[in-house]
Amino acid sequence: MALTKQVPGSFELGPIRPPSEAYSLLIRVTRNCPWNRCKFCHTYKGEKFQLRSLEEIKQDILTVKAIQDGVKETSWKSGYGGSVQEVARLMLNNPPNQGYYNVALWLYAGGESAFLQDANSLIIKTNELAEVIRFLKQTLPSINRVTSYARSKTAAKKRLEELIELHEAGLSRLHIGMESGYDPLLQYMEKGVTAAEHIAGGKNVVTSGISLCEYVVLGLGGRNMWREHATQTAKALNEIDPDFIRVRTLTIHDKMPLYNELKSGNFIRSTDEEILAEEKLFIEHLECHSNYVSDHITNLLQEIEGKLPQDKEKMLASIDRFQSLPPLERTNFIVGRRVGMYVNLDDLANSRKHQAVEQIIHKLGQGNSQIDDETIHSLMEGFI
Ligand code: SF4
């Protein structure tokens, strides 16, 4: 079956999207990050920010439409009666490029969701962004959900009427990297935004009717600022009351400015157990109505999830369960998690996995039952 011969070339893709947008169609409306200074972020370092023209973006959307039409045509010719899912599934096995792969995945998942890349789409003039969203939905009418990344500072500067205009055009959700609500930490990390701006931007989005997801980095405060990071971030989130709070754990790579701070001793990293104590304090201080989501592989306990406030005790009980384990069991879980063998605490009861992790600890610890923190961090960063 010729899946792709009758359809034209590809379209431009940016480097990242949130984990929850794995099945979304990716439409790149800007290139890179207009701020690009955060110490803990390497994604766009060395790349220049650019707005893309309306013509370029619309052409990409038309290319997606042409690929979709080609898939439909193939479906009719191959006896699938115009249904795109089976053809999309086959296309996933051998896509000619990443654009086709993204369209195939999006169609396979039902073709309902689109994510606008890159780091801060709100920086586009409101009328132009609204036009892009309207054009996207008119050209690909199966799309009923459009989301994007944004910076708090930009969301705070937009007038409420502008955000309402975007919501009416079809913008369903904004994903904002809050990272922390503690000003000295935001300043140290060069986030370029204050807690007050996070709150103003977040509240603006919530009031406009656009769904809001705020991201928090566990461990970002290191050993020196972990308490304030936990309590002040919770305080800011309580004021915003976003629909979602998503947590991920700090990882450090040599392409991040934070790497040099770590090597020089200016930044002292927290251990997994310390970060869990930080997460406990953070959750204890949350008094909002958000969905707390731990959908990132870097998080030690991904089972800490739930709707606030009703699931708070259940979430804290998962942390208590880990903290009340004997030290060797805690080490076993941490190592098992960091090498990708464990998903949740129940996996400790799997004797085959447990023994395999014991052997790894024996090997890494050169006969000792404990492993140093640096090795644990390397395991995590090597695994993701
Ligand atoms: S604003 Fe976001 S994308 Fe830009 S440097 Fe900071 S973390 Fe990275």
Boltz pocket constraint, residues with backbone or C-beta under 6 A from the ligand:
constraints:
  - pocket:
      binder: B
      contacts: [[A, 33], [A, 34], [A, 35], [A, 36], [A, 37], [A, 38], [A, 41], [A, 42], [A, 43], [A, 44], [A, 119], [A, 151], [A, 177], [A, 190], [A, 191]]
      max_distance: 6.0
